[in-house]
Amino acid sequence: MGRMSVDVPRRIVILRHAKADWPEVADHERPLAERGRKDAPLAGRRLTEAGLVPELTLCSTAVRTRETWKLVVHELPQRPKTVYEERLYDASLGELIAVLNETSDDITDLLVVGHNPGVHALADALAGQAAEGTRERMTRTGFPTSAIAVVTFNGSWKSVEHGVGRLDDFWAPHE
């Protein structure tokens, strides 16, 4: 257990990778499309404007997520520690929660860069409550590429489970 109380407010910023291209390569190796290269910096600016600068980023090892993160992080005021986590690629909701449960309690602000349907399922499952209109916007848009969901909760990372948090914000570049 870390040095912080389990009652510390924590924030999970969930970012879906930017729009990817469909060349003749394995899914894991798909690069960003031109639109993705334009949208990813917008997501980074949105994070900065909203004061959502993580202490730690967990990023899928897929090419499109790594390229997204590289473009996003250039828009942040400081570069957080980044861990490229292969378990985030094609992860189920349960696998995503298991990865979150391993986070050190020294971390209060975490960014996860991943893929649908997992990231949408994660934001939806963790949000026992939601700020007015946020869940409706997220549901309506279907969590498109470069979208960001912000879930807050109190407690240890080991306590992350269904309904533990509040969906405080949802943003998508072409909403």
Stockholm file with secondary structure:
# STOCKHOLM 1.0

chainA/1-175         MGRMSVDVPRRIVILRHAKADWPEVADHERPLAERGRKDAPLAGRRLTEAGLVPELTLCSTAVRTRETWKLVVHELPQRPKTVYEERLYDASLGELIAVLNETSDDITDLLVVGHNPGVHALADALAGQAAEGTRERMTRTGFPTSAIAVVTFNGSWKSVEHGVGRLDDFWAPHE
#=GR chainA/1-175 SS CCSSCTTCEEEEEEEECCCBCCCSSCGGGCCBCHHHHHHHHHHHHHHHHTTCCCSEEEECSSHHHHHHHHHHHTTSSSCCEEEECGGGTTCCHHHHHHHHHTSCTTCSEEEEEECTTHHHHHHHHHEEEECTTHHHHHHHHTSCTTCEEEEEEESCGGGCCTTCEEEEEEECTTC
#=GC SS_cons         CCSSCTTCEEEEEEEECCCBCCCSSCGGGCCBCHHHHHHHHHHHHHHHHTTCCCSEEEECSSHHHHHHHHHHHTTSSSCCEEEECGGGTTCCHHHHHHHHHTSCTTCSEEEEEECTTHHHHHHHHHEEEECTTHHHHHHHHTSCTTCEEEEEEESCGGGCCTTCEEEEEEECTTC
//
